[in-house]
């Protein structure tokens, strides 16, 4: 996903696929592109997803191994995240 700054918050748009425990987890650390190419353009955000507007869990994905943990798609549609939820500086 991509995150753009909007005042005292970020707006995250995009999707993640094959996320372990994505179907049941409600506290995420999301890597999102905030600027140019390469690893320096990626930032981490801490998100509590319960009742978070714009966030939704997609389908539960089937896999061959590790049946004990779920794997899912996650979607971010203009999810607003307070700037203080940026992990690090």
Secondary structure as a PSIPRED ss2 file (coil, helix, strand):
# PSIPRED VFORMAT (PSIPRED V4.0)

   1 X C   1.000  0.000  0.000
   2 X E   0.000  0.000  1.000
   3 X E   0.000  0.000  1.000
   4 X E   0.000  0.000  1.000
   5 X E   0.000  0.000  1.000
   6 X C   1.000  0.000  0.000
   7 X C   1.000  0.000  0.000
   8 X C   1.000  0.000  0.000
   9 X E   0.000  0.000  1.000
  10 X E   0.000  0.000  1.000
  11 X E   0.000  0.000  1.000
  12 X E   0.000  0.000  1.000
  13 X E   0.000  0.000  1.000
  14 X E   0.000  0.000  1.000
  15 X E   0.000  0.000  1.000
  16 X E   0.000  0.000  1.000
  17 X E   0.000  0.000  1.000
  18 X E   0.000  0.000  1.000
  19 X E   0.000  0.000  1.000
  20 X E   0.000  0.000  1.000
  21 X C   1.000  0.000  0.000
  22 X C   1.000  0.000  0.000
  23 X C   1.000  0.000  0.000
  24 X C   1.000  0.000  0.000
  25 X C   1.000  0.000  0.000
  26 X C   1.000  0.000  0.000
  27 X E   0.000  0.000  1.000
  28 X E   0.000  0.000  1.000
  29 X E   0.000  0.000  1.000
  30 X E   0.000  0.000  1.000
  31 X E   0.000  0.000  1.000
  32 X E   0.000  0.000  1.000
  33 X E   0.000  0.000  1.000
  34 X C   1.000  0.000  0.000
  35 X C   1.000  0.000  0.000
  36 X C   1.000  0.000  0.000
  37 X C   1.000  0.000  0.000
  38 X C   1.000  0.000  0.000
  39 X H   0.000  1.000  0.000
  40 X H   0.000  1.000  0.000
  41 X H   0.000  1.000  0.000
  42 X E   0.000  0.000  1.000
  43 X E   0.000  0.000  1.000
  44 X E   0.000  0.000  1.000
  45 X E   0.000  0.000  1.000
  46 X E   0.000  0.000  1.000
  47 X E   0.000  0.000  1.000
  48 X E   0.000  0.000  1.000
  49 X C   1.000  0.000  0.000
  50 X C   1.000  0.000  0.000
  51 X C   1.000  0.000  0.000
  52 X C   1.000  0.000  0.000
  53 X C   1.000  0.000  0.000
  54 X C   1.000  0.000  0.000
  55 X E   0.000  0.000  1.000
  56 X E   0.000  0.000  1.000
  57 X E   0.000  0.000  1.000
  58 X E   0.000  0.000  1.000
  59 X E   0.000  0.000  1.000
  60 X E   0.000  0.000  1.000
  61 X C   1.000  0.000  0.000
  62 X C   1.000  0.000  0.000
  63 X C   1.000  0.000  0.000
  64 X C   1.000  0.000  0.000
  65 X C   1.000  0.000  0.000
  66 X C   1.000  0.000  0.000
  67 X C   1.000  0.000  0.000
  68 X C   1.000  0.000  0.000
  69 X C   1.000  0.000  0.000
  70 X C   1.000  0.000  0.000
  71 X E   0.000  0.000  1.000
  72 X E   0.000  0.000  1.000
  73 X E   0.000  0.000  1.000
  74 X E   0.000  0.000  1.000
  75 X E   0.000  0.000  1.000
  76 X E   0.000  0.000  1.000
  77 X E   0.000  0.000  1.000
  78 X E   0.000  0.000  1.000
  79 X E   0.000  0.000  1.000
  80 X E   0.000  0.000  1.000
  81 X E   0.000  0.000  1.000
  82 X E   0.000  0.000  1.000
  83 X H   0.000  1.000  0.000
  84 X H   0.000  1.000  0.000
  85 X H   0.000  1.000  0.000
  86 X E   0.000  0.000  1.000
  87 X E   0.000  0.000  1.000
  88 X C   1.000  0.000  0.000
  89 X C   1.000  0.000  0.000
